[in-house]
């Protein structure tokens, strides 16, 4: 899919999480950040897409709209209409969802435990693991500073173009000397 040419219809203040909704991906820190921001009077729309490994009716997740598993077109819609992408993962190799979010022009907030695609303060923010306060502050910073969001969006989209399957294939062939 060529996500780069799709036109976003950003809904300001919509925060997106994509992945397994569970402890390993830091969904509980995402939920806590939502609670912190709500306590600050922010009415951001926190959305999580993916299969859930937690109890959906747990009070911690009251402030999040849990969408469950989505079709590709439904997921694309979520990316196109979101303001910021958040994955506060505790354990990760490299999240494809980061690249998808960047291709759609979303600033990404993640942890140092998730690959090396995001450069802190460039395409988004890298926050410490298990730190919902900092996570909440960085979400607020991007949502409230539209020029910062736009800058990160442009940088993220450009960087994501470096990670296409075509470039991966060519790099692999070069390494293998084929």
Z-matrix of the N, CA and C atoms (Angstrom, degrees):
N
C 1 1.473
C 2 1.521 1 110.05
N 3 1.329 2 115.64 1 142.33
C 4 1.458 3 121.02 2 175.39
C 5 1.523 4 108.55 3 -100.79
N 6 1.333 5 115.12 4 89.62
C 7 1.459 6 120.77 5 -178.34
C 8 1.523 7 111.91 6 -75.00
N 9 1.334 8 116.19 7 -20.21
C 10 1.459 9 120.55 8 -173.00
C 11 1.519 10 113.82 9 -63.42
N 12 1.327 11 117.57 10 -28.24
C 13 1.463 12 120.12 11 -175.15
C 14 1.523 13 114.19 12 -97.60
N 15 1.315 14 117.68 13 0.28
C 16 1.464 15 120.10 14 176.69
C 17 1.525 16 109.03 15 -76.54
N 18 1.308 17 116.69 16 141.57
C 19 1.467 18 121.47 17 -176.88
C 20 1.528 19 110.34 18 -93.86
N 21 1.336 20 115.97 19 119.37
C 22 1.466 21 119.35 20 178.15
C 23 1.528 22 112.05 21 -65.84
N 24 1.318 23 114.25 22 150.64
C 25 1.463 24 122.44 23 172.43
C 26 1.533 25 105.51 24 -125.73
N 27 1.332 26 114.05 25 67.22
C 28 1.465 27 121.27 26 -170.94
C 29 1.521 28 111.53 27 -59.97
N 30 1.329 29 114.05 28 130.57
C 31 1.457 30 121.24 29 171.06
C 32 1.525 31 105.37 30 -100.87
N 33 1.328 32 114.88 31 107.31
C 34 1.462 33 118.57 32 -178.38
C 35 1.523 34 110.37 33 -51.31
N 36 1.311 35 114.17 34 139.26
C 37 1.457 36 122.29 35 174.33
C 38 1.525 37 113.56 36 76.78
N 39 1.341 38 117.80 37 18.06
C 40 1.466 39 121.16 38 173.66
C 41 1.524 40 108.08 39 -100.12
N 42 1.334 41 115.70 40 118.50
C 43 1.450 42 123.28 41 -175.34
C 44 1.530 43 107.93 42 -107.87
N 45 1.339 44 116.62 43 125.06
C 46 1.463 45 121.61 44 -172.90
C 47 1.526 46 112.32 45 -112.29
N 48 1.326 47 115.07 46 135.94
C 49 1.468 48 124.57 47 172.43
C 50 1.522 49 105.41 48 -121.73
N 51 1.341 50 117.52 49 129.27
C 52 1.464 51 121.18 50 176.41
C 53 1.519 52 108.02 51 -128.76
N 54 1.314 53 115.69 52 127.25
C 55 1.465 54 121.09 53 179.19
C 56 1.511 55 109.36 54 148.07
N 57 1.315 56 116.12 55 -176.60
C 58 1.457 57 119.36 56 176.06
C 59 1.521 58 108.17 57 -62.74
N 60 1.313 59 115.78 58 126.50
C 61 1.457 60 120.27 59 -179.03
C 62 1.530 61 106.97 60 -86.18
N 63 1.322 62 114.01 61 91.92
C 64 1.455 63 120.22 62 -175.39
C 65 1.512 64 111.26 63 -161.57
N 66 1.319 65 115.68 64 -177.42
C 67 1.455 66 122.00 65 -174.87
C 68 1.527 67 112.42 66 -66.55
N 69 1.320 68 117.77 67 -39.32
C 70 1.463 69 121.81 68 -176.95
C 71 1.529 70 111.91 69 -60.92
N 72 1.315 71 116.83 70 -36.21
C 73 1.464 72 121.84 71 -179.62
C 74 1.528 73 112.43 72 -88.24
N 75 1.325 74 117.23 73 0.28
C 76 1.457 75 121.11 74 176.95
C 77 1.518 76 114.22 75 76.82
N 78 1.323 77 117.06 76 24.29
C 79 1.471 78 120.42 77 -178.74
C 80 1.530 79 111.52 78 -58.63
N 81 1.326 80 117.48 79 -32.82
C 82 1.464 81 120.46 80 -179.87
C 83 1.535 82 110.86 81 -69.21
N 84 1.338 83 117.88 82 -29.61
C 85 1.472 84 120.26 83 175.63
C 86 1.526 85 110.73 84 -75.19
N 87 1.310 86 115.87 85 -34.42
C 88 1.466 87 121.87 86 173.55
C 89 1.534 88 109.11 87 -60.76
N 90 1.331 89 115.93 88 -46.68
C 91 1.469 90 121.38 89 179.35
C 92 1.526 91 111.26 90 -63.70
N 93 1.313 92 116.56 91 -40.98
C 94 1.469 93 119.96 92 179.46
C 95 1.534 94 110.61 93 -66.73
N 96 1.329 95 117.46 94 -38.39
C 97 1.471 96 120.78 95 176.59
C 98 1.531 97 109.89 96 -61.57
N 99 1.327 98 116.64 97 -38.72
C 100 1.471 99 120.66 98 177.31
C 101 1.525 100 110.41 99 -62.43
N 102 1.319 101 116.61 100 -42.22
C 103 1.475 102 120.81 101 178.95
C 104 1.525 103 111.04 102 -65.24
N 105 1.332 104 116.41 103 -40.97
C 106 1.474 105 121.37 104 179.53
C 107 1.531 106 109.43 105 -61.68
N 108 1.312 107 116.25 106 -46.47
C 109 1.472 108 119.82 107 -178.45
C 110 1.526 109 111.52 108 -68.04
N 111 1.314 110 117.06 109 -35.54
C 112 1.459 111 120.19 110 176.92
C 113 1.532 112 109.44 111 -64.32
N 114 1.328 113 116.79 112 -39.19
C 115 1.469 114 121.30 113 177.87
C 116 1.527 115 111.14 114 -65.21
N 117 1.345 116 116.96 115 -26.85
C 118 1.469 117 121.82 116 176.18
C 119 1.525 118 111.63 117 -82.86
N 120 1.322 119 116.94 118 2.78
C 121 1.457 120 120.88 119 178.36
C 122 1.518 121 114.77 120 88.51
N 123 1.331 122 117.39 121 9.64
C 124 1.466 123 121.22 122 178.99
C 125 1.523 124 109.13 123 -85.94
N 126 1.309 125 115.84 124 136.24
C 127 1.459 126 120.38 125 -178.63
C 128 1.537 127 110.44 126 -110.53
N 129 1.323 128 115.82 127 44.90
C 130 1.452 129 120.64 128 -179.94
C 131 1.527 130 110.03 129 -67.30
N 132 1.314 131 115.30 130 150.76
C 133 1.457 132 122.54 131 179.16
C 134 1.527 133 108.63 132 -96.33
N 135 1.320 134 117.65 133 104.30
C 136 1.460 135 123.15 134 179.54
C 137 1.520 136 109.18 135 -91.88
N 138 1.334 137 115.64 136 121.89
C 139 1.457 138 122.59 137 -175.76
C 140 1.520 139 108.73 138 -124.97
N 141 1.337 140 116.94 139 137.36
C 142 1.464 141 121.71 140 177.49
C 143 1.520 142 109.41 141 -128.61
N 144 1.339 143 115.52 142 125.31
C 145 1.458 144 121.97 143 178.91
C 146 1.516 145 109.24 144 -114.04
N 147 1.321 146 115.87 145 130.00
C 148 1.460 147 120.67 146 177.73
C 149 1.517 148 110.81 147 145.14
N 150 1.301 149 114.31 148 169.87
C 151 1.461 150 120.63 149 178.29
C 152 1.519 151 108.24 150 -73.12
N 153 1.312 152 115.59 151 138.24
C 154 1.457 153 120.85 152 -175.43
C 155 1.518 154 111.61 153 -99.74
N 156 1.345 155 115.67 154 133.55
C 157 1.463 156 120.29 155 173.76
C 158 1.532 157 110.17 156 -111.32
N 159 1.326 158 115.84 157 14.32
C 160 1.466 159 120.83 158 177.75
C 161 1.529 160 108.14 159 -118.65
N 162 1.333 161 115.66 160 166.89
C 163 1.460 162 120.05 161 176.04
C 164 1.525 163 108.60 162 -72.55
N 165 1.313 164 115.99 163 117.51
C 166 1.466 165 120.44 164 -176.10
C 167 1.525 166 112.46 165 -64.50
N 168 1.303 167 116.84 166 -25.79
C 169 1.468 168 119.32 167 -178.14
C 170 1.521 169 112.91 168 -92.70
N 171 1.340 170 117.75 169 11.03
C 172 1.462 171 120.96 170 177.53
C 173 1.530 172 108.38 171 -65.68
N 174 1.339 173 118.85 172 134.15
C 175 1.470 174 121.78 173 -176.28
C 176 1.530 175 114.18 174 -57.13
N 177 1.328 176 118.13 175 -27.93
C 178 1.462 177 120.62 176 179.36
C 179 1.527 178 111.21 177 -59.07
N 180 1.327 179 116.79 178 -30.60
C 181 1.462 180 121.02 179 -175.33
C 182 1.532 181 113.43 180 -96.03
N 183 1.344 182 116.47 181 12.43
C 184 1.469 183 120.82 182 179.15
C 185 1.523 184 112.99 183 -59.41
N 186 1.317 185 117.57 184 -30.63
C 187 1.464 186 120.63 185 -174.04
C 188 1.531 187 112.80 186 -92.34
N 189 1.339 188 116.49 187 10.51
C 190 1.464 189 120.84 188 -179.32
C 191 1.523 190 110.06 189 -121.37
N 192 1.314 191 115.25 190 138.12
C 193 1.457 192 121.58 191 174.76
C 194 1.526 193 107.21 192 -88.00
N 195 1.336 194 117.11 193 103.24
C 196 1.462 195 122.74 194 -179.41
C 197 1.521 196 109.08 195 -85.20
N 198 1.327 197 116.45 196 111.45
C 199 1.459 198 121.35 197 -174.69
C 200 1.521 199 113.89 198 -88.16
N 201 1.338 200 117.21 199 -18.37
C 202 1.458 201 120.05 200 -176.06
C 203 1.522 202 111.04 201 77.68
N 204 1.331 203 115.66 202 -165.07
C 205 1.461 204 120.96 203 179.70
C 206 1.529 205 109.31 204 -72.92
N 207 1.333 206 116.96 205 133.85
C 208 1.456 207 121.55 206 -177.48
C 209 1.521 208 111.33 207 -116.09
N 210 1.328 209 115.83 208 152.50
C 211 1.464 210 120.33 209 172.07
C 212 1.523 211 107.94 210 -69.83
N 213 1.325 212 116.77 211 166.63
C 214 1.465 213 120.06 212 -179.64
C 215 1.528 214 111.18 213 -59.01
N 216 1.317 215 117.74 214 -44.03
C 217 1.472 216 119.65 215 -178.78
C 218 1.526 217 111.84 216 -66.74
N 219 1.333 218 117.17 217 -36.60
C 220 1.472 219 120.38 218 176.99
C 221 1.532 220 110.71 219 -66.64
N 222 1.329 221 116.51 220 -39.04
C 223 1.461 222 120.83 221 179.23
C 224 1.533 223 110.34 222 -67.05
N 225 1.311 224 116.71 223 -42.42
C 226 1.469 225 120.98 224 176.87
C 227 1.525 226 110.13 225 -58.52
N 228 1.326 227 116.38 226 -42.60
C 229 1.474 228 120.33 227 177.29
C 230 1.527 229 110.50 228 -58.82
N 231 1.328 230 117.56 229 -42.75
C 232 1.469 231 120.77 230 179.93
C 233 1.533 232 110.81 231 -62.74
N 234 1.323 233 116.71 232 -44.32
C 235 1.465 234 119.82 233 177.30
C 236 1.531 235 110.75 234 -61.29
N 237 1.324 236 117.09 235 -45.79
C 238 1.468 237 121.31 236 -175.35
C 239 1.522 238 113.11 237 -66.95
N 240 1.320 239 117.20 238 -24.52
C 241 1.465 240 119.93 239 -175.84
C 242 1.525 241 112.84 240 -106.28
N 243 1.322 242 117.26 241 6.42
C 244 1.466 243 119.99 242 -178.67
C 245 1.525 244 111.66 243 -97.14
N 246 1.302 245 114.08 244 159.14
C 247 1.455 246 123.35 245 -177.29
C 248 1.524 247 111.66 246 -96.90
N 249 1.335 248 115.99 247 -40.19
C 250 1.462 249 122.88 248 -174.98
C 251 1.527 250 107.68 249 -144.86
N 252 1.339 251 116.65 250 145.40
C 253 1.452 252 122.28 251 175.28
C 254 1.526 253 108.48 252 -108.68
N 255 1.336 254 116.73 253 132.53
C 256 1.467 255 121.40 254 -177.14
C 257 1.527 256 109.82 255 -129.36
N 258 1.344 257 115.55 256 129.08
C 259 1.459 258 121.30 257 173.47
C 260 1.534 259 107.99 258 -141.54
N 261 1.355 260 116.90 259 89.46
C 262 1.471 261 120.65 260 -176.55
C 263 1.533 262 112.29 261 -84.52
N 264 1.304 263 116.14 262 50.77
C 265 1.454 264 123.10 263 -171.47
C 266 1.528 265 113.59 264 -63.56
N 267 1.309 266 114.37 265 148.34
C 268 1.464 267 121.12 266 175.71
C 269 1.524 268 110.41 267 -93.84
N 270 1.333 269 115.99 268 -33.35
C 271 1.463 270 121.84 269 -176.94
C 272 1.524 271 108.73 270 -139.93
N 273 1.331 272 116.56 271 123.16
C 274 1.464 273 120.27 272 -177.73
C 275 1.514 274 108.43 273 -161.73
N 276 1.308 275 116.23 274 150.15
C 277 1.460 276 120.26 275 169.54
C 278 1.513 277 106.97 276 -84.80
N 279 1.308 278 115.00 277 -87.36
C 280 1.458 279 121.34 278 172.07
C 281 1.521 280 106.15 279 -139.63
N 282 1.297 281 117.02 280 121.57
C 283 1.459 282 120.97 281 -175.44
C 284 1.525 283 110.82 282 -80.93
N 285 1.321 284 116.40 283 120.92
C 286 1.461 285 121.32 284 174.97
C 287 1.530 286 109.32 285 -62.15
N 288 1.325 287 116.14 286 -31.24
C 289 1.467 288 119.56 287 -179.41
C 290 1.529 289 111.30 288 -60.86
N 291 1.344 290 117.75 289 -30.00
C 292 1.473 291 120.28 290 175.10
C 293 1.519 292 110.03 291 -61.08
N 294 1.325 293 115.54 292 -48.93
C 295 1.465 294 119.84 293 -178.55
C 296 1.525 295 111.24 294 -64.09
N 297 1.327 296 116.42 295 -40.12
C 298 1.465 297 119.33 296 177.05
C 299 1.520 298 110.28 297 -61.10
N 300 1.325 299 116.44 298 -47.91
C 301 1.466 300 120.58 299 -179.93
C 302 1.529 301 110.73 300 -58.97
N 303 1.325 302 116.62 301 -44.75
C 304 1.463 303 120.79 302 179.81
C 305 1.530 304 110.78 303 -63.33
N 306 1.333 305 117.45 304 -40.65
C 307 1.463 306 121.38 305 179.25
C 308 1.523 307 110.97 306 -61.64
N 309 1.330 308 116.68 307 -31.34
C 310 1.466 309 121.34 308 177.27
C 311 1.527 310 112.15 309 -85.06
N 312 1.327 311 117.13 310 -1.66
C 313 1.457 312 120.77 311 177.91
C 314 1.516 313 114.92 312 86.43
N 315 1.323 314 116.58 313 23.36
C 316 1.466 315 119.35 314 179.11
C 317 1.520 316 110.94 315 -93.98
N 318 1.331 317 117.91 316 130.24
C 319 1.462 318 119.28 317 168.66
C 320 1.532 319 108.04 318 -62.72
N 321 1.324 320 116.58 319 145.46
C 322 1.463 321 121.79 320 -175.88
C 323 1.524 322 109.65 321 -116.04
N 324 1.320 323 115.58 322 133.78
C 325 1.461 324 121.14 323 171.66
C 326 1.519 325 106.32 324 -115.91
N 327 1.336 326 115.30 325 122.71
C 328 1.453 327 120.88 326 -177.49
C 329 1.525 328 109.74 327 -146.35
N 330 1.319 329 116.24 328 -170.72
C 331 1.466 330 121.70 329 -178.92
C 332 1.530 331 110.09 330 -113.09
N 333 1.330 332 117.25 331 167.67
C 334 1.472 333 119.34 332 176.46
C 335 1.529 334 112.39 333 -66.15
N 336 1.325 335 117.23 334 -11.73
C 337 1.465 336 122.05 335 -178.49
C 338 1.526 337 112.53 336 -85.20
N 339 1.324 338 117.06 337 15.60
C 340 1.461 339 119.58 338 -176.16
C 341 1.517 340 112.04 339 -130.85
N 342 1.301 341 116.24 340 74.19
C 343 1.456 342 120.14 341 174.08
C 344 1.514 343 112.75 342 60.12
N 345 1.309 344 115.98 343 -168.71
C 346 1.464 345 119.54 344 -174.88
C 347 1.522 346 111.97 345 -130.36
N 348 1.303 347 117.48 346 31.96
C 349 1.461 348 120.76 347 -178.37
C 350 1.528 349 111.29 348 -77.35
N 351 1.306 350 117.53 349 -38.43
C 352 1.463 351 122.30 350 -176.42
C 353 1.526 352 110.18 351 -89.27
N 354 1.321 353 116.09 352 131.98
C 355 1.470 354 121.28 353 170.86
C 356 1.523 355 107.00 354 -99.31
N 357 1.317 356 116.40 355 126.54
C 358 1.465 357 121.35 356 -176.66
C 359 1.527 358 111.20 357 -55.71
N 360 1.311 359 115.82 358 130.61
C 361 1.469 360 125.47 359 178.81
C 362 1.530 361 113.00 360 71.01
N 363 1.329 362 118.10 361 9.50
C 364 1.464 363 121.55 362 177.32
C 365 1.533 364 110.06 363 -107.81
N 366 1.345 365 116.34 364 -73.27
C 367 1.471 366 120.76 365 179.38
C 368 1.524 367 111.61 366 -93.01
N 369 1.301 368 115.71 367 0.95
C 370 1.456 369 122.39 368 -177.03
C 371 1.516 370 108.82 369 161.62
N 372 1.319 371 115.39 370 -153.23
C 373 1.468 372 120.05 371 -179.63
C 374 1.523 373 110.51 372 -128.32
N 375 1.316 374 114.96 373 145.77
C 376 1.457 375 121.75 374 170.24
C 377 1.524 376 105.94 375 -106.57
N 378 1.331 377 115.35 376 120.21
C 379 1.465 378 120.76 377 -177.82
C 380 1.530 379 109.25 378 -111.96
N 381 1.331 380 117.33 379 154.81
C 382 1.468 381 119.39 380 178.20
C 383 1.531 382 110.96 381 -62.41
N 384 1.333 383 115.94 382 149.04
C 385 1.463 384 118.62 383 175.49
C 386 1.525 385 109.03 384 -66.32
N 387 1.317 386 115.19 385 154.35
C 388 1.476 387 122.94 386 175.76
C 389 1.531 388 112.92 387 57.70
N 390 1.339 389 117.10 388 36.87
C 391 1.469 390 120.77 389 -177.41
C 392 1.534 391 110.35 390 -132.74
N 393 1.331 392 116.52 391 77.03
C 394 1.463 393 119.09 392 -177.23
C 395 1.534 394 113.57 393 -65.29
N 396 1.330 395 118.04 394 -25.27
C 397 1.473 396 120.54 395 178.25
C 398 1.529 397 110.50 396 -64.46
N 399 1.339 398 116.42 397 -49.54
C 400 1.460 399 120.40 398 179.27
C 401 1.525 400 109.70 399 -65.77
N 402 1.317 401 117.19 400 -40.83
C 403 1.461 402 121.51 401 177.84
C 404 1.528 403 110.06 402 -56.94
N 405 1.317 404 117.14 403 -47.96
C 406 1.470 405 121.42 404 179.17
C 407 1.527 406 110.61 405 -60.73
N 408 1.311 407 117.17 406 -43.95
C 409 1.472 408 120.68 407 -178.84
C 410 1.522 409 111.99 408 -63.43
N 411 1.324 410 117.74 409 -39.14
C 412 1.466 411 121.16 410 -179.85
C 413 1.530 412 111.25 411 -71.64
N 414 1.330 413 117.07 412 -36.63
C 415 1.466 414 120.17 413 174.70
C 416 1.524 415 108.95 414 -60.39
N 417 1.322 416 115.61 415 -49.18
C 418 1.466 417 121.16 416 -179.84
C 419 1.530 418 111.31 417 -60.28
N 420 1.327 419 116.85 418 -41.45
C 421 1.462 420 120.82 419 -179.19
C 422 1.533 421 111.38 420 -60.02
N 423 1.323 422 116.93 421 -44.34
C 424 1.467 423 119.74 422 -179.93
C 425 1.527 424 111.27 423 -70.09
N 426 1.320 425 116.65 424 -45.18
C 427 1.473 426 119.92 425 -177.43
C 428 1.528 427 111.13 426 -63.84
N 429 1.319 428 116.89 427 -40.88
C 430 1.466 429 120.40 428 -175.46
C 431 1.530 430 113.95 429 -83.14
N 432 1.331 431 117.56 430 -19.32
C 433 1.468 432 121.21 431 -179.49
C 434 1.527 433 107.95 432 -110.26
N 435 1.340 434 115.85 433 90.34
C 436 1.468 435 120.89 434 -173.72
C 437 1.527 436 112.56 435 -64.73
N 438 1.327 437 118.32 436 -33.27
C 439 1.467 438 118.52 437 179.27
C 440 1.527 439 110.28 438 -69.90
N 441 1.333 440 117.87 439 -37.42
C 442 1.457 441 121.62 440 175.07
C 443 1.530 442 109.35 441 -62.35
N 444 1.331 443 116.73 442 -45.39
C 445 1.456 444 120.89 443 179.17
C 446 1.527 445 110.53 444 -58.90
N 447 1.325 446 116.66 445 -45.06
C 448 1.460 447 120.59 446 -178.34
C 449 1.525 448 111.47 447 -64.59
N 450 1.330 449 116.97 448 -41.57
C 451 1.476 450 121.50 449 177.08
C 452 1.519 451 111.10 450 -59.91
N 453 1.336 452 116.55 451 -47.85
C 454 1.458 453 121.49 452 -179.57
C 455 1.525 454 110.73 453 -64.34
N 456 1.314 455 116.37 454 -36.69
C 457 1.461 456 121.53 455 178.70
C 458 1.521 457 110.94 456 -60.79
N 459 1.325 458 116.64 457 -47.92
C 460 1.467 459 121.70 458 -179.57
C 461 1.534 460 110.37 459 -63.71
N 462 1.327 461 116.78 460 -46.90
C 463 1.465 462 120.77 461 -179.35
C 464 1.534 463 111.44 462 -62.92
N 465 1.319 464 115.86 463 -40.41
C 466 1.463 465 120.21 464 -179.83
C 467 1.515 466 112.16 465 -65.03
N 468 1.308 467 115.92 466 -42.88
C 469 1.464 468 120.58 467 179.70
C 470 1.536 469 110.37 468 -62.18
N 471 1.317 470 116.27 469 -43.19
C 472 1.469 471 120.59 470 178.74
C 473 1.525 472 111.33 471 -64.21
N 474 1.319 473 116.80 472 -43.87
C 475 1.465 474 120.06 473 -178.90
C 476 1.521 475 110.96 474 -66.65
N 477 1.316 476 117.80 475 -37.49
C 478 1.466 477 121.13 476 -179.49
C 479 1.525 478 110.90 477 -61.57
N 480 1.316 479 117.35 478 -29.52
C 481 1.473 480 120.98 479 179.69
C 482 1.525 481 111.59 480 -65.20
N 483 1.330 482 117.34 481 -18.84
C 484 1.461 483 121.52 482 177.09
C 485 1.527 484 111.71 483 -76.96
N 486 1.338 485 117.57 484 -9.80
C 487 1.459 486 121.90 485 -173.38
C 488 1.526 487 112.81 486 -117.06
N 489 1.315 488 117.52 487 35.30
C 490 1.467 489 119.95 488 177.48
C 491 1.523 490 109.49 489 -78.08
N 492 1.333 491 116.55 490 161.63
C 493 1.467 492 120.47 491 177.73
C 494 1.523 493 110.23 492 -62.39
N 495 1.333 494 116.51 493 -35.63
C 496 1.465 495 119.99 494 179.55
C 497 1.535 496 110.60 495 -61.71
N 498 1.329 497 116.32 496 -45.83
C 499 1.474 498 119.79 497 179.83
C 500 1.524 499 110.66 498 -67.42
N 501 1.317 500 116.23 499 -38.23
C 502 1.469 501 119.75 500 177.60
C 503 1.525 502 109.88 501 -60.75
N 504 1.334 503 116.20 502 -46.74
C 505 1.463 504 120.77 503 179.84
C 506 1.517 505 111.20 504 -60.09
N 507 1.319 506 116.75 505 -45.15
C 508 1.461 507 120.49 506 -179.49
C 509 1.523 508 111.44 507 -64.29
N 510 1.321 509 116.77 508 -42.57
C 511 1.474 510 120.25 509 177.70
C 512 1.520 511 111.14 510 -62.45
N 513 1.313 512 116.08 511 -40.45
C 514 1.474 513 120.49 512 179.27
C 515 1.527 514 110.05 513 -64.03
N 516 1.326 515 116.59 514 -44.78
C 517 1.474 516 120.24 515 178.36
C 518 1.521 517 110.87 516 -62.61
N 519 1.338 518 116.62 517 -38.97
C 520 1.473 519 119.96 518 178.60
C 521 1.525 520 111.07 519 -64.40
N 522 1.332 521 116.45 520 -43.10
C 523 1.461 522 120.69 521 179.90
C 524 1.530 523 110.28 522 -64.02
N 525 1.324 524 115.83 523 -40.60
C 526 1.465 525 120.92 524 -179.08
C 527 1.531 526 111.61 525 -77.98
N 528 1.325 527 116.09 526 -7.17
C 529 1.456 528 122.31 527 179.53
C 530 1.526 529 112.87 528 61.93
N 531 1.338 530 115.48 529 41.52
C 532 1.478 531 121.54 530 -178.75
C 533 1.518 532 109.60 531 -101.16
